[in-house]
Amino acid sequence: MILDKVYDASQYEDKIYKLWLESGFFNPDNLPRAKARKPYTIILPPPNITDKLHLGHAAMLAIEDLLIRYQRLAGRAALWLPGTDHAAIATQTVVEKKLKQSQRLTRHDLGREEFLKRVWSFVDETQAVILNQLKSLGASLDWSRLAFTLDEPRQAAVKEMFCRLHEAGLLYRGERIVNWCPRCASTLADDEVEYETKTATLYTFRYDKNFPLAVATTRPETKLGDSGVAVNPSDQRYRDLIGKTYAADFCGVKLNLRVIGDRQVDQNFGSGVVGLTPAHSAADWQMAEANDLPVIKVIDENGLIKEGFGEASGLTAVAARELIVNKLRAAGLMEKEEPIEHNLSLCYRCGTPIEPLPSKQWFVAVNKPVARLGGQSLSRAARQAAEDGRIKFEPARFTKRYLDWLDNLRDWCVSRQIWFGHSLPVWYCESHQTKDCLEPIVSREEVKSCPYCGGRVKQDPDTLDTWFSSGMWTFSTLGWPDNLAKHKKTGDLARFHPTQVLETGYELITLWVSRMVMMSLFAVGEIPFEVVYLHGMILDRRGKKMSKSKGNGIDPVDMVKSYGADAVRLSLLIGNTPGTDSRVSEEKIAANRNFVNKFWNIARFILSQIEKSDRQIARPRGETLADRWILSRLDNLIATVTAALDDYDFARAGEALQDFTWSRLADWYLEIAKIEGQKQAILAYILEALLKLWHPFMPLVTEAIWQTWPADSLPLLVADWPQVKGGREIDTDLSWLQEVVTAIRNARSANHLSPSQKITVLVKAANTRQVKRLMAQVELIKGLRTGVAEIITDAAPDRGAIYCAAAGFEIYLLVQADQEEDRRRLEKEFVRWERHVTRLEAKLNNREYIAKAPAALVSADRDKLTEAQSALRQIKERL
C-alpha cells in the first residue's frame, strides 16, 4: 500500500485508537507471552474532575505513555492504570460558584442531599470529558481497571484505612490550631496553604498606658485574645520582667498578660516583644501549652470577631484592625507604624486569606512510633525510604525538598467541613448515658445505635481530606484491602505493587508524594513506587505561567484537532528536562507537526522502494561504505535511545532520533540510495527499527505506517524493541565524504554558479590512500547535487579556480571565479575553521575529558584537529 502524500492525523487517529482498544493489549493480562514478562506499573495521577485537562496534564500523559509504550515494546507486562480524583473541596467550590452565578443560591439554600445531587451531576459530565481527552491524546491506559477516588471500592478502602489507623493509635480527635478558610468553611492541611508576598504594616504599640512593654504585630485585631507576652530570655532589656503578670485594658477588653521567656523570640524584630495569641498562631499555641496560658478564641469560622470583644464584635478581621489601630492612635499608645514584606497565607483553592484558629478535628499522628514500622513513625519511615535509595527522585535535587518537608511535618489534619467527599466512618451517641458514650464510635459498618447504651447515634457530618484517598492511590486501585490476606498480597496487588514510577509535577512533593509513601508503608508494608519523576511547569512562549484569565492557555485537545496528537506529544517531550519549567507555543506544535509529516514522507519513499517480502528481522549486510555507515549509525541510535529512556532522559532520546531521521537518513542516505540502488533490505530494516524507536514518542503515526506493511496480525503496540545487532564494522566513516560534498556545494553557492552548470573538480591530498578513498566514491559525489561532471587528481590548479578545503583535501573548482567574491568566501571559511580548531584544542586540553572519554573518541578528536589545522593552513596560503 502506498501512503497518502500528506499525513492527515484526523483521518487516522480515531481509527488507530479503536484498533488498539479492540486488540485488548492495553491490558497486560492480554499481552503475547504475558506470563513470561516482568510487570511494569504506572498508576495515572488522577486528574481532578473540576475541569477539562490542560497542557500540564498533556505533558504528564506524554511522559507516562512514552514510558509504558517503551516498556511494553521491551517485553514488560506494562500496566498503566487510569483514574480520576473527586477533589472534594475543589469540586464543591466549583459547583458552589456555578450555583451562585446561575441561580444566586448557596448550598445551604438547597440542603445537603439536593446539593450533592448537583455535584454528582457535575462530576459525571466533567469525568466523561476528561476520559475522552485522555483517549484523544492516544493514551494506552488499561480502561478495564478504571478507578475513581470516590467510587465504591475506594470508599471501602478508605474506611478500612481510617479504622486501621485509629486502631493503631495514629488517628485521633483533638483540638489544635488549624488552617481555616472562611470562604470554604473548612480546615486545610499545612501544604494546602499558599503564600503571597505582600506589603503589610508592622504596628508597635502598648496594650494600655500602664503596660510596661511595647509589642509589634501585623494583626492588632488578634491581640484582643492575648494571654501573655514573650521575650527572649537572653534579652537584657526584659529579663527582670519574666514571670510577672499584668492586667491591661486593651481597647475596652480586659486582658491578663503573663511575661514568659522563649528562645524562639527574635529580639531584633520589632520591639523584641511578642504578644501571644494562642488561638490564632501555631507558634503561640506551642508557647502557651508549654507555659499553661489560656487560649482565647477571637475570630470565628466566618472570619468575624466573636461576641464579647466590645466594639469589634461582629466585624471582619480587616474592619476590626482599622477600628483598633484608630483607637490606639487616639489613645497615644501607637509608637511606630512601618511597612514590611509579609507572607500572606491563602487558601490554595479560592485565594481567601487563612485564619489560624483552634478547632476540634481528626488528625493523623505522623511523628508517633508505630510497632508495624519497627518503631519508626510514619514520617521517619517515609524519610528512610529515600535515604536508603528505595525511592529515587528524578531529578535528584528534589530529594532534599522531600526530606526537609518530612523533617518539619506536623500531625496531618484530615477532617474537612464540607459536604462532598468521603464520609468519616465515625458516629457519636446523642444520649450520653455512660462515660463510654462520650467517645467517638469508629466503625467499618454503619452504626445504628450506641453500642454502650443503645441510644440514638449521629454520624460525623465532616468529610475526609481529599489527599487521604489519593494518598492510597497506588494500592487501593490494585485491590487493597481485598487483595491482602493475612498480610500477604494477592492478585493485582501482588503482581503490580510496588509500582515502578510516579510521574507528577514537582509542586506535589509535599501535598501528595510524602503522603503516598507514608500510607503505603503503613497499609502494605512497602514503598508505593521506586522512582518519582517530576516534570516542570508548562509555560507560554514568553515564559509566563499559562492561565485562562491571562488568555495565554493552550487547550491540548484543540491542538490535537489542529496538528495531531503526535505533534502535541513531541512538543512536550523533546527539549524538556525533568524538574524544569518549559515553554510550549502553538508555533512549536506546528513545527513538530511538520516533522511528523516529514517522517511520514520518509516512510512513504521507503515503502515505495520495497516489497512486503523485504521485511526481515536479521540485520542486512552493508555492501557499500554508505550502507555500512548508516547501519552502524542505526546501531548507535538504538543504544543511545535505549540508554536515554532507561535514564529518563527523554529529550536526549528524542533529539538523537530526530538527528538520525532527518540529518543522517533523509538528508544523506536516502539520497545515496537513489544513486546506488538495490537498498530494499537495508531500507526495510531501517524503517522497521525507526517505527519501533519512534513509537513511544509518536505512537499514532508510527502505528498508521506499520498497518500498511503488515508482517503479522499484531499491531506495532506489542512489537519487540530493536536490539543492536552489528559487529565490528570496517570503515563506517562517511563524515569526510559529507564534508567534501558540503564544501563543493557551499563554494558553488557562494560564487553564484548556476545549478545546471557542470564543473570539473581537482582534488589534492597529503597521501595517495586518501585520494584512492575519494575516487572510489566519485559517482556518489557527482550524484549528491554537487554539479560535478568530473573529478581529476593529477593536474595543477588554475590561478582563477575556486578553492575550498575539507576533510584533509584541497579542492579546486576549475572555473574562473570572481576574485573578490572568492576572497570574501575564503575569509569566512578561515574564521569558521579557526573556531573549529579552537574548540577542538580546548576539548583536548581538558584533562577531565581525556581521562574519562573512550580512547577511540579522543583519537578521533585528535585526527579531526589535525585535519582542521591542515585546512586552516591551506586556506591561509590560498588567501
URZI-V522438 format. One line per field, one symbol per residue. burial: 1 if it has 24 or more other C-alpha atoms within 12 Angstrom, else 0. A space follows every 50 residues. Layout:
burial: ???
This chain:
burial: 00100011100111011011101111111011000000111111111111 11111111111111111111111111111111111111111111110000 00000010000000110111011001100110111111111110111111 00111111111111110001111001111111111111111111000000 01111111001111111111111111111111100001001100010111 10101111111100101001111111111111111111001011111111 11111100101110111001101110110000111000000001111111 01111111101111111101001000111111111100011111100110 01101100111111111111111111111100000000011110001001 10000010110111111111111111111111100000100111111111 11111111111111111111111111111111111111110000110000 00111110111011111111111111111011111101110111111111 11111110110101100011110111111111111111111101100111 11111111011101110111111001001111111111111111111111 11111111100000111111111001000001011111111111111101 10100000111111100000100110110111011111001110001000 11111111111111101000011011001100110110011001000000 00000001001001111111111110010
